[in-house]
């Protein structure tokens, strides 16, 4: 059994492992960018114990914090978006409520790279210097060697841009806005070669950064042509998409075979993958995507992070972590895995008026569709159709080992959080851990699914330490309508509240409806340590879900392992002492 599966089995069995003394050595280390360090853990003075390795409470780490392997080998990031000092932790599988830590400091890295300039007043016959800039971005990319910095001035560039030259660990190929500039890549009227194409395309490259562009107005009226704002395809490593604004990428089709995307990362080779991908600080809005997504990662993609992006006012899914869509040539590699989705804000995402969905409210804020080993934390999602979902649309396939923690989800029209496949003949969800989230006023549309939904083909999942407050629409807190699954999830230590009161609220479990919290507890065996009480938010009307003094959620959380709850709450404050329920540690 995998270490994380052992951890979940222990929690589901109600066990509380004894404390242990865990030591990580070396206790502190300073590393140059890209360097590796072997860490070792001893548990009660003995080596050889199975441990889960983390960086800042994230199993396996992230591209911007550094990655750590199952044997404790930590590799520092080469060019993170910001300078990092991190903590490496080891959590024993046998005693998961204990952990030890070491600190890692990454040395500053300022590579000396050739720099070239592009301006709307330039000429491609120039030398590309600041005083004699080139005119087109593509000419700059074709002319400059890999590992160069290309700085683009303000103005509109009406061209398709393709990056084919890699940088290296000594210097990324960087396509960036010039200091203080606001360059725009505009696709009005431009073609869509190869069936799908990006206004900016990264094709089989490594060590490349795209930073600070407005990317807009790329449109198709053909089902055979998919416009994409930024497309990363093939295989490669160390890709960074930072601080770009992608908008008005559009398909005008009316059926489910028309597609457009804001950002797409498709690993289309195997075994070579797209590895160590950072998508940070971007804005994606006013996208008409048809049957596709605002931001999608699929195929052979691993070690990715989607952080601090703002995604809004689009007609389909905000963030999609996909699997089994036949992007990779080998099915064994055809899923996005080991990912980190954190600090994003997603709102006004709905398929209600998307003609491909025929009036259905099916757009997720964040959707793991067949992905594996993904941490989703500290995201704010509101006014979507489905807040967060982990499932699979492919028969016999599942989303596995997804951790959903410390998120705030409110005013979703269909449901706050959903797991399990949408029909018996599709896939489902296994080993999904949903802890310390705040769900408020979801299920606002008629006949919706409330705060938390369990559908088909779910097993071995956990829902714990959450706050769920129902909307006025149905007073529906739990909707688990499938009676054929013996144990789709363990639910405990959650706090529920609804406008209907304790004796006129709705929990549906295995196809049976319970209208009082007591009946739900007694008949299902769920939430034996749960509460029905007003959580006393500071001001829910203004979406301030901090806990006020006297809240029954203060200190009421079950003591959970670091690998499960993470280092910090929604606001970035440390999770320590007695755990509170919900997204905040107040």
Secondary structure in CASP SS format (residue, H / E / C, confidence):
PFRMAT SS
TARGET T0000
AUTHOR 0000-0000-0000
METHOD secondary structure of the structure
MODEL  1
X C 1.00
X C 1.00
X H 1.00
X H 1.00
X H 1.00
X H 1.00
X H 1.00
X H 1.00
X H 1.00
X H 1.00
X H 1.00
X H 1.00
X C 1.00
X C 1.00
X C 1.00
X C 1.00
X C 1.00
X C 1.00
X C 1.00
X C 1.00
X C 1.00
X E 1.00
X E 1.00
X E 1.00
X E 1.00
X C 1.00
X C 1.00
X E 1.00
X E 1.00
X E 1.00
X E 1.00
X C 1.00
X C 1.00
X C 1.00
X C 1.00
X E 1.00
X E 1.00
X E 1.00
X C 1.00
X E 1.00
X E 1.00
X E 1.00
X E 1.00
X C 1.00
X C 1.00
X E 1.00
X C 1.00
X C 1.00
X C 1.00
X C 1.00
X E 1.00
X E 1.00
X E 1.00
X E 1.00
X E 1.00
X C 1.00
X C 1.00
X E 1.00
X E 1.00
X C 1.00
X E 1.00
X E 1.00
X C 1.00
X C 1.00
X C 1.00
X E 1.00
X E 1.00
X E 1.00
X C 1.00
X C 1.00
X C 1.00
X C 1.00
X E 1.00
X E 1.00
X E 1.00
X C 1.00
X C 1.00
X C 1.00
X C 1.00
X C 1.00
X C 1.00
X C 1.00
X C 1.00
X C 1.00
X E 1.00
X E 1.00
X E 1.00
X E 1.00
X E 1.00
X E 1.00
X E 1.00
X E 1.00
X C 1.00
X C 1.00
X C 1.00
X C 1.00
X C 1.00
X C 1.00
X C 1.00
X E 1.00
X E 1.00
X E 1.00
X E 1.00
X E 1.00
X E 1.00
X E 1.00
X C 1.00
X C 1.00
X C 1.00
X C 1.00
X C 1.00
X C 1.00
X C 1.00
X C 1.00
X E 1.00
X E 1.00
X E 1.00
X E 1.00
X C 1.00
X C 1.00
X C 1.00
X C 1.00
X C 1.00
X C 1.00
X C 1.00
X C 1.00
X C 1.00
X C 1.00
X C 1.00
X C 1.00
X C 1.00
X C 1.00
X C 1.00
X E 1.00
X C 1.00
X C 1.00
X H 1.00
X H 1.00
X H 1.00
X H 1.00
X H 1.00
X H 1.00
X H 1.00
X C 1.00
X C 1.00
X C 1.00
X C 1.00
X C 1.00
X E 1.00
X E 1.00
X E 1.00
X E 1.00
X C 1.00
X C 1.00
X E 1.00
X E 1.00
X E 1.00
X C 1.00
X C 1.00
X C 1.00
X E 1.00
X E 1.00
X E 1.00
X C 1.00
X C 1.00
X C 1.00
X C 1.00
X E 1.00
X C 1.00
X C 1.00
X E 1.00
X C 1.00
X E 1.00
X E 1.00
X E 1.00
X E 1.00
X E 1.00
X C 1.00
X C 1.00
X C 1.00
X C 1.00
X C 1.00
X E 1.00
X E 1.00
X E 1.00
X E 1.00
X C 1.00
X C 1.00
X C 1.00
X C 1.00
X C 1.00
X C 1.00
X C 1.00
X C 1.00
X C 1.00
X E 1.00
X E 1.00
X E 1.00
X E 1.00
X E 1.00
X E 1.00
X E 1.00
X E 1.00
X C 1.00
X C 1.00
X C 1.00
X C 1.00
X E 1.00
X E 1.00
X E 1.00
X E 1.00
X C 1.00
X C 1.00
X E 1.00
X E 1.00
X E 1.00
X E 1.00
X E 1.00
X E 1.00
X E 1.00
X C 1.00
X C 1.00
X C 1.00
X C 1.00
X C 1.00
X E 1.00
X E 1.00
X E 1.00
X E 1.00
X E 1.00
X E 1.00
X E 1.00
X E 1.00
X E 1.00
X C 1.00
X E 1.00
X E 1.00
X E 1.00
X E 1.00
X E 1.00
X E 1.00
X E 1.00
X C 1.00
X C 1.00
X E 1.00
X E 1.00
X E 1.00
X E 1.00
X E 1.00
X E 1.00
X E 1.00
X C 1.00
X C 1.00
X C 1.00
X C 1.00
X C 1.00
X C 1.00
X C 1.00
X E 1.00
X E 1.00
X E 1.00
X E 1.00
X E 1.00
X E 1.00
X E 1.00
X E 1.00
X E 1.00
X C 1.00
X C 1.00
X C 1.00
X C 1.00
X C 1.00
X C 1.00
X E 1.00
X E 1.00
X E 1.00
X E 1.00
X E 1.00
X E 1.00
X E 1.00
X C 1.00
X C 1.00
X E 1.00
X E 1.00
X E 1.00
X C 1.00
X C 1.00
X E 1.00
X C 1.00
X E 1.00
X C 1.00
X C 1.00
X C 1.00
X C 1.00
X E 1.00
X E 1.00
X E 1.00
X E 1.00
X E 1.00
X C 1.00
X E 1.00
X E 1.00
X E 1.00
X E 1.00
X E 1.00
X E 1.00
X E 1.00
X C 1.00
X C 1.00
X E 1.00
X E 1.00
X E 1.00
X E 1.00
X E 1.00
X C 1.00
X C 1.00
X C 1.00
X C 1.00
X E 1.00
X E 1.00
X E 1.00
X E 1.00
X E 1.00
X C 1.00
X C 1.00
X C 1.00
X C 1.00
X C 1.00
X C 1.00
X C 1.00
X H 1.00
X H 1.00
X H 1.00
X C 1.00
X E 1.00
X C 1.00
X E 1.00
X E 1.00
X E 1.00
X E 1.00
X E 1.00
X E 1.00
X C 1.00
X C 1.00
X E 1.00
X E 1.00
X E 1.00
X E 1.00
X E 1.00
X C 1.00
X C 1.00
X C 1.00
X C 1.00
X C 1.00
X H 1.00
X H 1.00
X H 1.00
X C 1.00
X C 1.00
X C 1.00
X C 1.00
X C 1.00
X C 1.00
X E 1.00
X E 1.00
X E 1.00
X E 1.00
X E 1.00
X E 1.00
X E 1.00
X C 1.00
X E 1.00
X E 1.00
X E 1.00
X E 1.00
X E 1.00
X E 1.00
X C 1.00
X C 1.00
X E 1.00
X E 1.00
X E 1.00
X E 1.00
X E 1.00
X C 1.00
X E 1.00
X E 1.00
X E 1.00
X E 1.00
X E 1.00
X E 1.00
X C 1.00
X C 1.00
X C 1.00
X C 1.00
X C 1.00
X C 1.00
X E 1.00
X E 1.00
X E 1.00
X E 1.00
X E 1.00
X E 1.00
X E 1.00
X E 1.00
X C 1.00
X C 1.00
X E 1.00
X E 1.00
X E 1.00
X C 1.00
X C 1.00
X C 1.00
X C 1.00
X E 1.00
X E 1.00
X E 1.00
X E 1.00
X E 1.00
X C 1.00
X E 1.00
X C 1.00
X C 1.00
X C 1.00
X C 1.00
X C 1.00
X C 1.00
X E 1.00
X E 1.00
X E 1.00
X C 1.00
X C 1.00
X E 1.00
X E 1.00
X E 1.00
X C 1.00
X C 1.00
X E 1.00
X E 1.00
X E 1.00
X C 1.00
X C 1.00
X C 1.00
X C 1.00
X C 1.00
X C 1.00
X C 1.00
X C 1.00
X C 1.00
X E 1.00
X E 1.00
X E 1.00
X E 1.00
X E 1.00
X C 1.00
X E 1.00
X C 1.00
X E 1.00
X E 1.00
X C 1.00
X E 1.00
X E 1.00
X E 1.00
X E 1.00
X C 1.00
X C 1.00
X E 1.00
X E 1.00
X E 1.00
X C 1.00
X C 1.00
X C 1.00
X C 1.00
X C 1.00
X C 1.00
X E 1.00
X E 1.00
X E 1.00
X E 1.00
X E 1.00
X C 1.00
X C 1.00
X C 1.00
X C 1.00
X C 1.00
X C 1.00
X C 1.00
X C 1.00
X E 1.00
X E 1.00
X E 1.00
X E 1.00
X C 1.00
X C 1.00
X E 1.00
X E 1.00
X E 1.00
X C 1.00
X C 1.00
X C 1.00
X C 1.00
X C 1.00
X C 1.00
X C 1.00
X C 1.00
X E 1.00
X E 1.00
X E 1.00
X E 1.00
X C 1.00
X C 1.00
X E 1.00
X E 1.00
X E 1.00
X C 1.00
X C 1.00
X H 1.00
X H 1.00
X H 1.00
X H 1.00
X H 1.00
X H 1.00
X H 1.00
X H 1.00
X C 1.00
X C 1.00
X C 1.00
X C 1.00
X C 1.00
X C 1.00
X E 1.00
X E 1.00
X C 1.00
X C 1.00
X C 1.00
X C 1.00
X E 1.00
X E 1.00
X E 1.00
X H 1.00
X H 1.00
X H 1.00
X C 1.00
X E 1.00
X E 1.00
X E 1.00
X E 1.00
X C 1.00
X C 1.00
X C 1.00
X C 1.00
X C 1.00
X C 1.00
X C 1.00
X C 1.00
X C 1.00
X C 1.00
X C 1.00
X C 1.00
X C 1.00
X C 1.00
X H 1.00
X H 1.00
X H 1.00
X H 1.00
X C 1.00
X C 1.00
X E 1.00
X C 1.00
X C 1.00
X C 1.00
X C 1.00
X C 1.00
X E 1.00
X C 1.00
X C 1.00
X C 1.00
X C 1.00
X C 1.00
X C 1.00
X C 1.00
X C 1.00
X C 1.00
X C 1.00
X C 1.00
X C 1.00
END
